[in-house]
Every structure is written in structure tokens, then in C-alpha cells.
């Protein structure tokens, strides 16, 4: 093989590598974006040679997605590019969205859940005493979501219900067990030592000066 042929092959390899790098970079940018990005913006972020290079990268990616049977494509929306799942997956994606909505908790639910998690097994009366409001509806809602459960009954008059958390609670918050709950001390905001008033600081300074003068006389 002649030196000229070897040089040409090296140049081709370098061009291919550069093109592959551009394609992967465009993919990363579009994957990370939660809204359509105009080709010019993608080109600016990726440092490409212009809109044409972006469109070429998108075509290459979509061709690869189709050949490999991916569930998504890069589509053009409102003058920009965005990754979207294929229409045939709309139903399963809708179920996922519904599941996420159901798992969202209100502020009242989070406060009630925190009390149950840290004080379990705990009585409804104790929860309401801590929060200062009735929480019957909130408790029922958390039980319907399978986040808390009936953990037994207290040995008191009327045998009131005790509440505790479920295994699903651990899954939601990524805990191996209840021992991994943050310590109460870790949840407290550190107390910042209040600075002394200006007059007090001035008085302290005068006292220090007087003491230094007295020590000098000795």
C-alpha cells in the first residue's frame, strides 16, 4: 500500500470518528432536554458546523433507532427536535403517568406520614396531637395508596388502631429498612448564633481596652 493511500484511509477514519462523535453528542443533548431544541441551538451547544450537520445527525440516529427496533424517535416539533416514544406505546406511557400522579402526596399527607414513620406504631390520637389537626381522611388516603397500614391495636380502652408504614413506603423512599430513616437531629436546621448588638460589641471592646491598660500598668 502506498503512503498516499494510507494517508487517505487515515483521513477517512478521522472524518468518520468526528461524524460519529457529532451524532452521539446530538443524541446526548436531545436526550437531556425536556423541550424541543431548534437545530441552530443544538449546533451552537454541540459546536457543530451548522444546521445541516444537526439534521444529518438526526437522520443517522433515527435510521439507527429504526434498524434496532427502538421505542422512540427524534421528531420535529414547533421548529425544534425532541425525543418521543412511538405512538404504539401511548397506552403504557399513560398508565405510567397515572401511576406517578397517584403517588404524589400533599403537604398534609407528608406531615402525617412523617409522624407515622418516626413514631410507629402510633395512634391516630397521637398523630393529631402532634399535627394539631384531624387526620382521618389523610390516614385513609395513605392506606388506599398502600403507604401505611394497620399495625395492630393498642392495649387501651376501646383497643384503638395503631398505624405503621408498609414495604411500599420503603420502596418509594429508597430505604432498605426503617433504620435508614434520617435521624431527627439531621432534619433540624442548625441554630446560627445571633450576633451581638452594636452597643454590646462596643462595650465589650471598651472592657478589653481597659483590661489591656491595667495589665500594662502592672
C-alpha positions in Angstrom: 0.0 0.0 0.0 1.4 3.4 -0.9 1.9 6.2 1.6 -0.7 8.3 -0.2 -3.3 5.5 0.1 -2.5 5.0 3.8 -2.9 8.8 4.3 -6.2 8.9 2.6 -7.5 6.0 4.8 -6.3 7.8 7.9 -8.2 10.9 6.9 -11.4 8.9 6.2 -11.1 7.3 9.6 -10.7 10.6 11.3 -13.7 12.0 9.4 -15.9 9.0 10.4 -14.8 9.4 14.0 -15.7 13.0 14.0 -19.1 12.3 12.5 -19.8 9.6 15.0 -18.8 11.9 17.8 -21.2 14.6 16.5 -24.0 12.1 16.2 -23.6 10.9 19.8 -23.3 14.5 21.1 -26.6 15.5 19.4 -28.2 12.4 20.9 -27.0 13.3 24.4 -28.3 16.9 24.1 -31.7 15.8 22.8 -32.0 13.1 25.4 -31.3 15.5 28.3 -33.7 18.2 27.0 -37.3 18.3 28.3 -38.4 20.6 25.4 -37.9 20.8 21.6 -34.5 22.4 20.7 -34.1 24.3 17.4 -31.4 22.9 15.1 -29.4 26.1 15.4 -29.4 25.8 19.2 -28.3 22.2 19.0 -25.5 23.2 16.6 -24.4 26.0 19.0 -24.4 23.8 22.1 -22.6 20.9 20.3 -20.1 23.1 18.5 -21.1 21.7 15.1 -20.7 23.3 11.7 -24.3 24.4 11.3 -27.9 23.3 11.0 -27.1 20.9 8.1 -24.8 18.8 10.4 -27.5 18.6 13.0 -30.1 17.4 10.5 -27.7 14.8 9.2 -27.0 13.6 12.8 -30.7 13.3 13.5 -31.3 11.3 10.3 -28.5 9.0 11.2 -29.9 8.5 14.7 -33.4 7.8 13.5 -32.2 5.3 11.0 -30.3 3.5 13.7 -33.3 3.6 16.0 -35.5 2.1 13.3 -32.9 -0.6 12.4 -32.6 -1.7 16.1 -36.3 -1.5 16.9 -36.1 1.3 19.4 -39.3 2.5 21.1 -38.5 6.2 20.4 -37.6 8.5 17.6 -36.4 12.1 17.2 -39.3 14.2 15.9 -39.5 17.8 14.7 -41.9 19.8 16.9 -42.5 23.6 16.7 -39.3 24.2 14.8 -37.2 22.1 17.1 -36.1 18.5 17.7 -37.2 16.3 20.6 -37.1 12.6 21.5 -40.5 10.9 21.7 -41.8 7.4 22.2 -43.6 5.7 19.3 -47.4 6.1 19.2 -48.0 2.4 19.8 -46.6 2.9 23.4 -49.0 5.7 24.3 -51.2 3.4 26.4 -48.5 2.0 28.6 -47.0 5.5 29.0 -50.4 6.8 30.0 -50.5 4.2 32.7 -47.1 5.3 34.0 -48.2 8.9 34.1 -51.3 8.0 36.0 -49.2 6.0 38.5 -47.0 9.0 39.1 -49.9 11.2 39.7 -51.4 8.8 42.2 -48.1 8.6 44.1 -47.9 12.4 44.7 -48.6 13.4 48.3 -50.0 16.6 49.7 -48.2 18.6 52.4 -50.7 17.2 54.9 -50.1 13.7 53.8 -46.3 14.1 54.0 -46.6 15.5 57.5 -48.8 12.7 58.7 -46.6 10.1 57.0 -43.5 11.6 58.7 -45.2 11.2 62.1 -46.2 7.6 61.4 -42.8 6.7 60.1 -40.9 8.0 63.1 -43.4 7.2 65.9 -44.8 3.8 64.6 -46.7 2.0 65.8 -48.7 5.2 66.6 -52.3 6.0 67.4 -54.4 8.4 65.4 -54.9 10.5 68.5 -51.1 10.9 68.9 -50.8 11.9 65.3 -53.5 14.5 65.6 -51.9 15.8 68.9 -48.6 16.3 67.1 -50.0 17.9 64.0 -52.8 19.8 65.8 -55.4 18.9 63.2 -57.7 16.0 62.4 -56.1 13.5 60.1 -58.7 10.8 59.5 -59.1 11.5 55.8 -55.4 11.8 55.3 -54.8 8.4 57.0 -57.4 6.8 54.8 -55.8 8.2 51.7 -52.4 6.9 52.7 -53.8 3.5 53.4 -55.5 3.5 50.0 -52.2 4.2 48.4 -50.7 1.3 50.4 -48.1 3.6 52.1 -49.3 3.0 55.6 -51.1 0.0 57.2 -52.9 -1.1 60.4 -50.0 -2.3 62.6 -52.2 -3.6 65.4 -54.3 -2.3 68.3 -53.2 -0.6 71.5 -53.7 -2.2 74.9 -56.0 0.6 75.9 -59.8 1.1 76.5 -61.5 0.7 73.1 -58.5 -1.0 71.6 -57.6 1.9 69.2 -55.9 1.2 65.9 -52.1 1.6 65.6 -50.6 2.7 62.3 -47.3 1.9 60.7 -45.6 2.1 57.3 -45.6 -0.6 54.6 -43.0 -2.2 52.4 -44.2 0.1 49.6 -43.2 3.1 51.8 -39.6 1.8 51.8 -39.7 1.3 48.0 -41.0 4.9 47.4 -38.3 6.5 49.5 -35.5 4.1 48.5 -34.9 2.7 52.0 -33.7 -0.8 52.9 -35.4 -0.6 56.2 -36.6 1.9 58.8 -33.2 2.2 60.3 -32.2 4.2 57.2 -34.6 7.0 58.1 -32.7 10.3 58.7 -32.1 10.9 62.3 -34.2 13.7 63.8 -31.1 15.7 64.5 -30.2 15.6 60.8 -33.6 17.2 60.0 -33.2 20.2 62.3 -31.9 23.5 60.9 -28.7 24.4 62.7 -29.1 27.4 65.0 -27.0 30.3 63.9 -25.5 32.2 66.8 -27.1 35.6 66.8 -24.5 38.4 66.5 -24.3 40.8 69.5 -25.9 44.2 69.1 -23.5 47.0 68.1 -23.8 48.7 71.5 -22.8 45.4 73.3 -19.9 45.0 70.9 -18.7 48.5 71.7 -19.0 47.8 75.4 -17.0 44.6 75.1 -14.3 46.4 73.2 -14.1 49.1 75.9 -13.8 46.4 78.6 -11.0 44.7 76.6 -9.1 48.0 76.2 -9.5 48.8 80.0 -8.1 45.3 80.9 -5.2 45.7 78.5 -4.4 49.1 80.0 -4.5 47.6 83.5 -2.2 44.8 82.6 0.2 47.3 81.1 0.3 49.3 84.4 1.3 46.1 86.3 
